[in-house]
């Protein structure tokens, strides 16, 4: 139910992520649904795990900004919007 998904507390996401085995992971998709209000947790989770974190909403925002000819950078909004963890390896 999209309405229920939209009512979820994004600050519960770090607790769910803490239960994951991320060994061998290159990054994390925190939310694959644009109805999930995940933005308040994106940077917190990325800082917590030291891996790039993206969501459907941050990737959508990136595509919109890029299509408009704007820099897809929103401080504190995770990897899709220009904030990589200090430990991330950027491909050459």
Number of C-alpha atoms within 10 A of each C-alpha: 6 10 9 9 13 15 11 14 13 17 16 11 18 17 10 10 15 12 8 8 8 13 6 6 9 12 16 18 11 22 20 13 14 16 17 21 19 26 19 14 21 28 22 18 22 24 18 13 18 16 22 26 28 24 24 18 19 23 18 14 17 20 16 13 15 13 11 10 9 11 12 19 17 15 11 18 23 27 25 22 22 16 17 21 18 10 11 13 11 6 4 3
